Amino acid sequence: MNKNLLQLYKKALDMRDPWLNRWDSARRYTMPTTDDEIATLYDATASDAVDNLAASMYTLLTPPESGWLNLVRESDLSPDAEIATKTLRAHLNDSNFYTTIHQCYLDLVIFGTACLFMSENPIGADSAFSFTAIPVSDIAILGGAIFHTTSMTAAEVMEKYPTWTPPANLRSSIKTNPQIQLKLVQSLVGKEFTAWLDVGGDIENNIVSHGVFETNPYIIFRWSLASGELYGRSPVLRALPDIKTANKVVELVLKNATIAVSGIWQADDDGVINLSNINLTPGAIIPKAVGSSGLTPLSSGADFDVSQIVLGDLRDRIRHTLLADRLGFLSEKEMTATEILARNADMMRVLGATYGRLLNEFIKPMCERGLQILSRRGLIEKISLHSDAELKYMAPIAQMTGNTIL
């Protein structure tokens, strides 16, 4: 079994490898994290559009209010469904869900794939749920299998898995330095969970934990999906060529602006002017030989007026691809009912497929996981969304379509 698990893990990593460079480029041009990346980012059109789209998804899909999720049974007066609805809402509202989900929406817009880890809090906590946004570069997926790779200190591993006994070859190192970094792989194949230390391909002797999950804690959802692919495609990935080109155009415009401000100069090498000591500052006096031309400006043949046309077109395409011109803020003037209906119809034409995917890959699995945790704790009756009840989804995007039942 462990040999097959290792083969699945390697296959998942191989299938993820082609996406890593794409994700890195998408992140670097929208959410730079290092000084070097920030210094080479000249145009923030994409960054602004990404923030706007992520905020719109947050508002349309998961508004922070009590009534956006309801459970209904064949009998609308079923007390079990009403109790389950109120309990699920209360634990979601008391958890860190609303602060964490925005991180996932950013990943969804930028990378096309997001991962929300839904774990169970200890008894006595304000909420039964705890949420973590897992970076897409830390997960590798196959059909029915998820692998989550992370780096943790030995002390953190022992705290998370208190029954773990470090292998003999690591005991002395961990005892000497509990802060030593370990590479931990957590896998879920079907419902079977295995966590092991990645120390060169030997799983058998490095298993940290093993068990079974009734419901999947890794909630992975995609923006859109091409045939034969496991990872989603995002608006940023589609707009990436335009984003890179706009960034380069702005860089060239700024270089040309520098030339326009400071100029390019020429001087006769007549033995009088010391080119090394020339300082082009206001009020500077530069000596020249009598009868010589001295220091004269060199005209530049560059005409960057066309750059503004190109840049404007690129920025419009970036905003259009990232839906900034369709999901932006409402205009200051009041809109008529007809205008609102037309806007909603256009919004659903753009987001319809994504909305349907997110319902089935995000909203429904999260509710199933939450109901399973609450029923196991004895807080509600056991309810299945497959047979016992339906989920009535009352977020704004669902009300626009009139399709609120999952």
PyMOL commands that set and color helices and strands:
alter all, ss='L'
color gray80, all
select helices_A, chain A and resi 2-28+35-39+45-61+79-94+97-111+136-138+154-160+168-176+204-206+235-262+275-277+305-321+337-376+396-401
alter helices_A, ss='H'
color red, helices_A
select strands_A, chain A and resi 69-72+113-120+129-134+139-142+145-153+181-189+192-197+207-212+218-222+264-267+295-298+390-393
alter strands_A, ss='S'
color yellow, strands_A
deselect
rebuild
show_as cartoon
